[in-house]
Amino acid sequence: MKVELPLILVNGKDSFLVKNFEGILHTHKGIIKLEELKEKSYGDVIKTHKGHTFKILPFKSSDFFRHFKRCATPIMPKDIGVIITICGLKPDSLILDAGTGSGMIAAYLAYFNKYGEVITVEKRKEFAKLARENFKLAKLKNIHQIVGDVNDIAEGFKKEFDLIVLDMKDDFLFIPKAKNLLKVGCYLAVYNPYIEPSKRVYETMKKEGFSELECFELLKNNYEFKRVGTRPMTRVWHTGFIVIGRKIY
């Protein structure tokens, strides 16, 4: 299969995003003439002027985290994955994502919500602009972006949501509105890097009558295998806390 843009060039741990077939790509392993990629297929290799080879691969959702432009610190894939599974995401869901940031979680939610829609709200214009570039790169057409404060916009929503995700300041203030916007039986997920605001979110959701409440963090350990032995190689142990609750009435 002939390659299509965007695509990924991989050599070991090195990964480069290619968005056009013009010019040259500078790497520490040499220069690649991008026009040579036009006649290649996925799985082929291309050589740098130093003779190093890069494998040509399609751009997939697994590449979002590595190659999206960033502003605010994004939610990690491990945390996005657990939100998707616990909250029972269906491929035809209507989702509200408040606090777009770089657009990381909105992109993953849209990718796995093939027949549904994601409405993402961000009040900082510079963040919203960067997120739009990431959505365009990923060729996601089921994301609708609103620039503004979700607290002011919420009253204008005419439909109920299957899932609401919050990653924003003063998130606890929006929880009563979030409950009103959710369908019965559906979930609210709130992400925070610190435990104090997560506790406040948990207590607010409990007061609002959310069921199946839980607050947790996920720790992912990568291992390296050497002749002398095996040991963890993860440098970042903590990323954030997640509070999830279900609307039952």
C-alpha positions in Angstrom: 0.0 0.0 0.0 1.4 3.4 -1.1 2.1 5.7 1.8 -0.2 8.6 2.7 0.5 11.7 4.7 1.1 12.0 7.6 3.4 9.1 8.2 6.0 8.0 10.7 9.7 7.2 10.2 11.1 4.9 12.9 14.7 3.8 13.8 14.9 2.2 17.2 13.6 4.7 19.7 13.7 7.5 17.2 10.4 8.5 15.6 9.8 11.3 13.2 6.5 12.7 11.9 6.4 13.5 8.2 3.6 15.9 7.0 4.8 16.6 3.4 6.9 15.2 0.6 9.0 18.3 0.0 12.4 19.3 1.4 14.6 17.3 3.6 14.4 15.8 7.1 17.4 16.4 9.4 18.1 13.7 11.9 21.2 12.9 14.0 21.6 9.8 11.9 21.6 11.7 8.6 19.5 13.5 6.1 16.4 12.1 4.4 15.1 13.5 1.1 11.3 13.5 1.7 10.4 13.3 -2.0 11.8 9.8 -2.1 8.9 8.7 0.2 6.3 9.2 -2.6 7.0 5.8 -4.2 7.4 3.9 -1.0 4.9 1.6 0.7 4.3 1.0 4.4 6.9 -1.4 5.8 9.6 -0.2 3.4 12.7 1.5 4.6 14.4 4.7 3.5 18.1 5.5 4.0 19.7 8.6 5.3 22.8 10.0 3.5 24.9 8.3 6.2 23.4 4.9 5.4 21.0 4.5 8.4 17.6 3.0 7.6 14.2 4.2 8.9 11.1 2.0 8.7 8.1 3.7 7.1 4.9 3.3 9.1 1.3 4.8 9.0 0.3 7.5 11.5 -1.9 5.8 14.1 -3.6 6.8 17.3 -0.7 5.3 19.2 1.4 8.1 17.7 -0.8 10.9 19.1 0.9 11.2 22.4 4.4 11.3 20.9 3.8 13.6 18.0 1.0 16.0 19.0 2.1 19.6 19.7 1.8 20.4 23.4 0.9 23.4 25.6 -0.6 22.2 28.9 0.7 18.9 30.3 -1.5 16.2 28.6 -3.3 13.3 30.2 -1.2 10.2 29.7 -2.5 7.3 27.5 -2.7 5.0 30.5 -5.1 7.3 32.2 -7.1 7.9 29.0 -7.4 4.2 28.5 -8.9 3.6 32.0 -11.4 6.4 31.5 -12.5 4.8 28.2 -12.9 1.4 29.7 -14.5 2.2 33.1 -16.9 4.7 31.6 -18.1 2.2 29.0 -17.4 4.3 25.9 -19.5 3.3 22.9 -18.6 4.1 19.3 -21.7 6.3 18.9 -21.4 8.4 22.1 -22.0 12.1 22.6 -19.1 13.3 24.8 -18.2 16.6 26.5 -14.5 17.3 27.1 -14.0 20.4 29.3 -10.4 21.8 29.3 -9.1 20.9 25.8 -5.5 21.8 26.4 -3.4 20.2 23.7 -6.4 18.1 22.6 -4.9 14.8 23.7 -7.9 13.1 25.4 -10.4 14.7 23.0 -8.5 13.1 20.1 -8.5 9.7 21.7 -12.1 9.9 22.6 -13.0 10.9 19.0 -10.8 8.2 17.5 -12.6 5.4 19.5 -16.0 7.2 19.1 -16.2 6.6 15.4 -19.9 7.1 14.9 -20.4 9.7 17.7 -19.2 13.3 18.4 -16.9 14.9 20.9 -17.6 18.5 22.0 -14.4 20.0 23.5 -14.3 23.4 25.3 -11.2 25.5 26.0 -11.2 29.1 27.2 -7.6 29.9 26.2 -7.4 30.8 22.5 -3.8 29.8 22.1 -4.5 26.3 23.5 -7.5 25.9 21.3 -5.6 26.9 18.2 -2.8 24.3 18.9 -5.4 21.6 19.6 -7.1 22.3 16.2 -3.8 21.7 14.5 -3.5 18.3 16.3 -7.1 17.4 15.4 -6.3 18.2 11.7 -3.1 16.2 11.8 -5.1 13.2 13.1 -7.8 13.7 10.5 -10.5 13.7 13.1 -13.7 15.2 11.8 -16.1 14.2 14.7 -14.7 16.8 17.1 -16.5 20.1 17.6 -14.4 22.8 19.3 -15.8 25.7 21.4 -13.6 28.5 22.6 -15.0 29.8 25.9 -15.7 29.0 29.5 -17.7 25.8 29.9 -19.5 27.3 32.9 -21.0 30.0 30.6 -21.7 27.6 27.7 -23.3 24.7 29.5 -26.8 26.3 29.6 -26.8 26.2 25.8 -26.4 22.5 25.4 -29.7 20.9 24.2 -28.7 17.3 24.4 -27.6 15.0 27.3 -24.1 13.5 27.2 -23.0 9.8 27.4 -19.7 10.9 29.0 -18.2 14.1 30.5 -14.5 14.5 31.1 -13.1 17.5 33.1 -9.5 18.6 33.1 -9.6 22.2 34.2 -9.3 24.6 37.2 -12.1 24.8 39.6 -13.6 21.6 38.2 -15.7 21.0 41.4 -17.8 24.1 40.6 -19.0 22.5 37.3 -20.0 19.2 38.8 -23.7 20.1 39.5 -24.0 21.3 35.9 -22.2 18.2 34.6 -24.8 16.0 36.4 -27.6 17.8 34.8 -26.0 17.3 31.4 -25.4 13.6 31.8 -27.8 10.8 30.7 -28.9 8.5 33.5 -26.5 5.6 33.9 -23.6 7.5 32.3 -20.3 8.7 33.8 -18.4 11.8 34.8 -14.5 11.5 34.9 -12.3 14.2 36.4 -8.6 14.4 36.1 -6.2 16.3 38.5 -2.5 16.3 39.1 -2.9 16.8 42.8 -4.8 14.9 45.5 -6.3 17.9 47.3 -8.5 19.0 44.4 -9.3 15.4 43.7 -10.6 15.0 47.2 -12.8 18.1 46.8 -14.1 16.7 43.5 -14.9 13.3 45.2 -16.7 15.0 48.0 -18.7 17.2 45.7 -19.7 14.3 43.5 -20.8 12.3 46.5 -22.9 15.2 47.7 -24.5 15.4 44.2 -25.5 11.8 44.4 -23.1 10.1 42.0 -22.8 6.4 42.4 -19.8 3.9 41.9 -17.5 6.7 43.1 -13.8 6.0 43.0 -10.6 8.1 43.2 -7.4 6.4 42.1 -4.0 6.8 40.2 -2.3 4.4 37.8 1.3 3.5 38.0 3.0 2.1 34.9 6.4 0.5 35.3 8.5 -0.1 32.2 11.4 -2.6 32.6 14.8 -2.9 31.0 16.5 -6.2 30.4 20.3 -6.3 30.6 22.9 -9.0 31.0 23.4 -8.3 34.7 19.6 -8.3 35.4 16.2 -6.8 35.0 15.0 -3.6 36.7 12.4 -0.8 36.3 13.4 2.0 34.0 10.4 4.4 34.6 11.4 7.9 35.6 7.9 9.4 36.1 5.9 7.4 38.6 3.0 9.7 39.2 0.9 11.5 36.5 -2.4 12.3 38.0 -5.5 11.3 40.0 -8.8 10.3 38.4 -12.2 10.5 40.0 -15.0 8.7 38.3 -18.7 8.5 39.2 -22.0 7.4 37.6 -25.3 9.3 37.5 -28.0 6.9 38.6 -30.9 9.4 39.0 
